[in-house]
């Protein structure tokens, strides 16, 4: 089991997609130790929720762009008319 000093920022970043409690359990340390470790690396808030929020936003944007594909109908659309001279 690693002590908090054994966990580097690079190793810790591999767990950002998981909730804090799950990360602490996987690392074999208590949640308080994980939070102290994060503060030592300048991480004031665990990024899991923010990452999930960004993923949800991205999926909504992607779904929205797929839902309204460009028109491929055979009608040419409006015909431009030249202004009278």
C-alpha positions in Angstrom: 0.0 0.0 0.0 1.4 3.4 -1.0 1.9 6.1 1.5 0.8 9.6 0.5 4.4 10.5 -0.4 4.6 7.6 -2.8 1.8 8.9 -5.1 3.0 11.4 -7.7 0.8 13.9 -9.4 1.1 11.9 -12.6 -0.2 8.8 -10.9 -2.9 10.7 -9.2 -4.1 12.2 -12.5 -4.9 8.7 -13.7 -7.7 8.6 -11.2 -9.4 12.0 -12.0 -12.3 10.1 -13.7 -13.3 8.5 -10.4 -14.9 9.9 -7.3 -12.6 10.8 -4.3 -13.8 8.0 -2.1 -13.2 5.3 -4.8 -9.6 6.7 -5.4 -8.8 6.7 -1.7 -10.0 3.1 -1.4 -8.0 2.0 -4.5 -4.9 3.7 -3.2 -5.4 2.2 0.3 -5.4 5.6 2.1 -8.1 7.4 3.9 -10.0 10.3 2.3 -8.4 12.9 4.5 -4.9 11.7 3.4 -6.0 11.9 -0.2 -7.2 15.5 0.3 -4.0 16.5 2.0 -2.0 14.9 -0.9 -4.1 16.9 -3.4 -3.6 20.1 -1.5 0.1 19.5 -1.6 0.0 19.3 -5.4 -2.2 22.4 -5.6 -5.5 20.6 -6.3 -8.1 22.4 -4.2 -11.1 20.5 -5.6 -11.2 16.9 -6.9 -11.8 17.2 -10.7 -14.2 14.3 -11.1 -17.5 16.3 -11.1 -16.1 19.0 -13.3 -14.9 16.4 -15.8 -18.3 14.7 -15.8 -20.0 18.0 -16.4 -17.8 18.8 -19.3 -18.4 15.3 -20.8 -22.2 15.8 -20.5 -21.9 19.2 -22.2 -19.8 17.8 -25.0 -22.2 14.9 -25.6 -25.2 17.3 -25.7 -23.3 19.4 -28.2 -22.4 16.4 -30.3 -26.0 15.1 -30.2 -27.4 18.5 -31.1 -25.2 18.8 -34.2 -26.2 15.2 -35.2 -29.9 16.0 -34.7 -29.8 18.9 -37.2 -27.7 17.7 -40.1 -27.3 20.0 -43.1 -30.2 19.8 -45.6 -29.4 17.4 -48.5 -32.7 17.8 -50.3 -32.8 18.4 -54.0 -34.5 21.8 -53.7 -32.1 24.5 -54.5 -33.4 26.8 -51.7 -34.0 30.6 -52.2 -32.9 32.1 -55.5 -30.9 35.3 -55.1 -32.5 38.2 -57.0 -30.5 41.2 -58.2 -31.7 44.6 -57.1 -33.3 46.7 -59.8 -30.9 49.2 -61.3 
